[in-house]
Amino acid sequence: MENHAAITSSATQPAFPDAKARAMALARRLSLVACLALAACGGDDGRSALVDAGDAYAQAAYGRAVESARRAARTASGVELDRARYIEGLGEWKLGRAAPAATLLAQAGESKDRNLASDALVSLGSLEIQRSEFDAAGRAYERAGELLEGTERRKAFGVAMRCYERAGLLGESEQLRTRAGLPPSDAQIAAARDADRMTQTEAKEGAKEGAKKGAREGARGTVSGTPEAQRAPTRAEVEGRNGIGSKTSTSKQRFAIQAGAFSDEARARAVARDVAARAMGTALGAPRIVEKDSGGRRVYVVQIGSFDNRIEAGKAMSPFSKMTFTVEPYVE
């Protein structure tokens, strides 16, 4: 059987220089022998229909493959039904009917047969890439990776991350990278470097401003007989100098700890619950889910806390030290 997981759209290939090779590697397990083996169980009618569906697909007779698979599905159940749907979905895809193909492949991807489910999900992911539905493609490849092992697992997760990045879901991509145990991405390294550089710059500017303020206060002399340089600062002064007094701050730009941006509201809520549990006992308050537009798509941003500057936000990230959370501008 030919490769069904390759990224076939020439328009998407430049954006995924490694995804095509990875998808092809995932699909090499599929062959004509595998198609014929789909009829391993069931009655004579079902066996005959599935064998005919596999033969027809191998001969590029996609219309006949679809009809035979439908005929087999009428009397099939369980894994046998999943196999019939898989061949029907592949045939529909080849006939240019992407919507029904996606539905059938998604159904086959729920099979209890892990090999069948992972093959169906790889095909579904490639179909969604061809349709430029990169968020859906990412979810399909991520689910496939959860069923695979070793090198194939890492390859599936790698394609999923590229799809999430193309969809603008950088938070989901980086969370998947951490869960898969993959090294940090170039974007993640660059973001950490930029954040560190900004932190150092803000610290230097704060030190300069503090020195200037100390000089001005020293020039004013004493207060109530106590030299200004020796007087203990008030709590308000300490909070003001360190950006803690958020309620009285006049700064326009505020920052928050961001757990990610998700296309699925249910997933965003699940992440927010995890954030709330980790933040329990801190002064960060409850996490927020903010709906916004990102590249023409609706995403749900999960943030917690509100800070005057990046330094304070960074200090408050200790409950999430092992997570891929970032400091981002506060989203209203």
Buried (B, 14 or more C-beta within 10 A) or exposed (E): BEBBBBBBBEEBBEBBEEBBBBBBBBBEEBEBEBBBEBBEEBEEEBBBBBBBBBBBBBEEBBEBBBBBBBBBBEBBEEBBBBBBBBBBBBBBBBBEBBEBBBBBBBBBBEBEBEEBBBBBBBBBBBBBBBBBBBBBBBBBBBBBBBBBEEEBBBBBBBBBBBBBBBBBBBBBBBBBBEEBEBEBBEEBEEBEEEBEEBBEEBEEEBEEEEEEEEEEEEEEEEEEEEEBEEEEEEEEEEBBBBBBBBEEBEEEEBBBBBBBBBBBEEBBBEBBEBBBEBBEEEEBEEBBBBEEEBEEEEBBBBBBBBBBBBBBBBEBBEBBEEBBBBBBEBBE
